[in-house]
Amino acid sequence: MAFEKAEKYLSDRGYADRVQTFPVSSATVELAARALGTEPARIAKSLTFANGEGAILVVCAGDVKVNSGKFKQVFGVKAKMLTFDQVHSLIGYDVGGVCPFGVNPGVAVYLDESLKRFDHVYPACGSDNSAVKLTPQELEQLSGSIGWVDVCVPLVENAQK
């Protein structure tokens, strides 16, 4: 059902031919990169956070991680990730297939600057075995994002701290 919702959302906007499904899981950055035959950094992962009654969804590159200090500076709240159950009820998709297309009301979508270095990226398409190939500009348009933010740091940098 969630895949069909995202696929219809993209199809209604002329992007049905970009949607891909796989016979294997693409629920994590590593699995998605393997399924697509691309580098993990190009996987546009969707991270979800609590924000009062609603939620914040940050789409970022697969090789970065949200930095708590940057997040609080931009959003004015602590970076508290949603629980598994909250993701489904607040965002409208299940963990492993969360995408920024046709999310539930009350979800504020933002795109992280880490995506801008690529000519195309691959966000999920509502299921744990799907993706869609988009330029960062197409992702911005299709996601209905509020804007670009700089709230992430490279995973390597986090591992060294």
N, C-alpha and C positions, 0 to 999 in steps of 0.2 A: 504494500500500500504506500509506504513512504517513498520508495523508488518511483512509483507511478506518479506521485505528487510532484517530485522534483523533475522528472522527465517531462511531464506536461507543462510545468512552469517554463522549462527551457524550450520545449517545442513551440509553445505559444509565442515565443520571442525569436523563433527562427534558428534555434541551436540544436535541434534534435539530432542532426548528423554528427555532432561532436560527442554525444554520450556514448560511453563504452561500458560494456559489462564483461565480467570475467568468470571463468569456471572455478576460480580460486578466490580466496578472501583477499580483500584490499583494505581491511579494517585498521591497519596500522601504517605508518609511513613506510616502513621497510617492506611490508607485504604489497602495498600499492606500487611502490617503485619497482619491485620485482615483476608484478603483473603487467605493468606498463613498459618495462624495459627502459627505465629512465633513472636518473639520479634521485636519491631521497629528497634533496633540497627542493626539487621542483614540485613535490607533493604539497598542495595548499591545505594544511591541516586546520580544522576548525576547533578552537578551544572555547569552552563555555564557562562563564562566571556569573555568580550571584550579583544582583544589583537591586536591592529592595524587593519590590513585587515582580520585577521583570528579570531580564538576563542580558548579559553582554556576550556577544559572539565575536571573537577575534580570529580572523583568518590570517595565517602566517606561513612562512616557508617551513619545509620539513626539517631543516637543520638548525632551527632556533627554538628558544624557550622563552616564555614570558618572564620578565624581570619584575619582581614584586614592587621595587621602588619606582620604576618607570610607570608601572600600571597605576599605582596609587597617585602618582603625580598627574597623570593624564585623566583618570576617571574619578579621583577623589574618594575611592573606596579601596579596601584591601582586596587583593586578588584571591578570592575564594572560589575554587572550582565547584561547579554543580555536581551533585551526586548522580549516579547512574539513572535513578528514577526521575530526578529533577530534569535531566537532559531531555528525556522523552516528553514529559508533561509541559515543560516551559518552551523548548525549542521546536518540538514537533518531529524530531528524528531520533533514532537510536544511536548510541555510542557505536562508532565504527562506520557510520554512514552519515554523520552530521554534515550538513552543507548549508550555505547561506541563501539557498533558493526557496522562496515561499515559506519562510519561517513563521512561527506563530506571532500574533500581535504581542507587543511588549518586549520584543527582542531587538536590541540595538546592535547592528552589524557594523564592524570596523575592519579595515584591512591594514595589516602591518606593512611598514616600509620594506621589510625583508623580501617581499614578493616582487618589488619593482626592478630587481636586477635581472629578471628573466624575461625572455620574449614570450614564453607561455608557461602556464602552470596547470596542475591537475587537482582541482577540488573533488571531493566525493559527490555523488549524485543521489543521495538519499538511502543508499544501502551499503552493506559491507562487501560488495563485489562490483562496484561501479565507480566511474570517474568521468569528468568532462574536461576536454582540452580548451583552455581559454587564455587569451592575453590578459595581463593585469588590468588593462583598460576595460576589456569585456567583463572581467570579473567585477570590477567596480560598478559598471552599469547594471549588470544582471543581479548582483547581490543587494542592490538598494542600500549600499553602505552609507553610513553617515559621513565617512571620510577615512583618510589615511592617518595612522598613528605610528609612533615609534615606541613600542613597549616590549620589544624582544631583544635578546642577546644570543650570540652563537652558542650552541650546545657545548662546544669545545671550551669556550670561556667559562661556562658554568662548572665544567668538570675540573678546571684548574683552581677554582676557588675553594 
